[in-house]
Amino acid sequence: MKSNKSWTTIIEAIIAMFIIIVWTIWVYTIYAKSQKISISVENRVKAISIAREWIEVIQNIRDTNWVLFWADSKNCWNVKDYEINCLWDNVWTHKIPAWSYKIIKDVDNRWKLIDLTSTTWNYDDQTFRDTFVVNVDADWLYTQSWWAQFKPLFTRKIEISYIDTNSSGNGEKLDEKMLVKSIVSWWDNSKVWFYTVTLENLLTNWKED
């Protein structure tokens, strides 16, 4: 009888240990998953904020053009890099071309578009990530300027295209609307899952409408 009781005690102890181990693994799994979900949600919130910032920057560029070239907003509302030769240029050779860009601030603290030589890279391609990487400057502000000190996991690309609202096909200035896409992408911490957030805004020269 004594031997049977000993074996019963040992078996009960083993079962108890097994239950504790299973419970511990379950708790850890739930915790790890909740951490991943929390980080994923945090990254998505950051990505949306980064994308929205560049949407607002393009709108700021248009508004600055209105201020700088108030005498001819018809031809200068979407001029690239504040080019003064846009004034009275009915051919619109200085407008922002439909292309892909990153954005930096110039020496006068004004936003400028930097056009890229290729638009065919995949978002998860390393060359793309090196080109469009979003840095953090010394003030912990997101930027794509080369002098920034830190590199978080996000990339950001601006795509500019135009919509011909009256289907004239001849690029008339007043019937063009500028479609702005701000595309932010990132890997998760495990480098397994790849995510992309895209925000869009349609800008017009409503002062001339």
ABEGO torsion letter per residue (X at the ends): XAAAAAAAAAAAAAAAAAAAAAAAAAAAAAAAAAAAAAAAAAAAAAAAAAAAAAAAAAAAAAAAAAAAAAABAAAAAABBGGBAAABGBAAGAABBBBBBBBBBBBAAGBBBBBBBABAABBAABAAAAAAABBBBBAAGBBBABAABABBBABBBBBBBBBBBAAGAGAGBAAABBBBBBBBBBBBBAAGABBBBBBBBBBBBBAAAX
